[in-house]
Amino acid sequence: MNQNMYDQQKQDDIIDMFNNIAPTYDTANRVMSMGIDVSWRQEACKEAFAILQKQNLNIADVACGTGDMILHWQNESKNAKIHIANIIGIDPSDGMLSIARKKVQNGVFHVAQANNLPLESSSQDIVSIAYGLRNVINRKEALKEFYRVLRPNGVLMILEFMTHKNTGILASLMQFYTKALLPIVGGVISRNFKAYKYLPNSIDNFITRESLEAELQLHNMPIIFSKDYSANISSLIIAQKQDCISATKEQ
Ligand SMILES: C[S@@+](CC[C@H](N)C(=O)[O-])C[C@H]1O[C@@H](n2cnc3c(N)ncnc32)[C@H](O)[C@@H]1O
């Protein structure tokens, strides 16, 4: 098996896994995060709206899963008095999307992967990906796609569980929780222990926030906002597509 075939197989296995756990995904999520993820998501929306300062937004939520982030974009837009013109959810898992379609009234969803988005170039004000980038095997192609579909000055919002090299009591406790307890809790709820063992492994095999920021910079999306939450469990990164015209003028 060559590298491309190996990567394809790995990606297909991840998507199958999400199809498998889709019916219990939301319950497992809320129990495992004890509801804290709601505040991480709300903060992400608020920061992105504050950076953009714009109305009539086009938003694409990539790796949208069961649609939570779309509901948060809609709720927070009301609080911020921002009008969303179009919002679309994209995910390769039919199982996750079938739950999303039930939760988001009149939602628009497409089955697709992050590295091949069914969107026109320079069409989106916000591209978001919440706890999805770790699952994208071809991250480089995905970042190129995010850049392609964003309008100049549009923002990329990433929420993710990053790899941390930090030590200390709190970090050790969190590691114990994610490595030892989460797979059991998630496994019991979903009856799929393998899937919830994948979670801590995928965090371990992912990159640090600093490395991801360097990758975004390389893809012409400099970092505008970046912060770790709740003892570094979750990270928020907001990058902005450089307006090529003003970037040229500045040189
Ligand atoms: C942990 S879930 C996150 C779902 C949702 N964004 C949330 O915040 O709850 C990860 C999602 O990534 C999706 N995914 C896996 N591989 C992907 C890929 N190559 N491109 C886009 N999404 C992918 C899965 O189907 C799954 O729905």
The ligand as a Gaussian input file, in Angstrom:
#p B3LYP/6-31G(d) Opt

LIG

0 1
 C      -15.328000      15.562000      16.758000
 S      -16.474000      15.768000      15.449000
 C      -16.836000      17.495000      15.562000
 C      -18.209000      17.815000      15.093000
 C      -18.688000      19.240000      15.305000
 N      -17.900000      20.195000      14.579000
 C      -18.722000      19.616000      16.757000
 O      -18.165000      20.647000      17.100000
 O      -19.325000      18.895000      17.544000
 C      -15.421000      15.683000      14.046000
 C      -16.150000      15.725000      12.716000
 O      -15.141000      15.754000      11.685000
 C      -15.676000      15.083000      10.566000
 N      -14.583000      14.740000       9.644000
 C      -13.807000      13.649000       9.631000
 N      -12.945000      13.700000       8.604000
 C      -13.190000      14.858000       7.940000
 C      -12.652000      15.465000       6.771000
 N      -11.665000      14.918000       6.087000
 N      -13.166000      16.651000       6.365000
 C      -14.165000      17.238000       7.065000
 N      -14.713000      16.702000       8.175000
 C      -14.238000      15.527000       8.606000
 C      -16.383000      13.886000      11.187000
 O      -17.302000      13.286000      10.306000
 C      -17.020000      14.521000      12.415000
 O      -18.334000      14.918000      12.164000

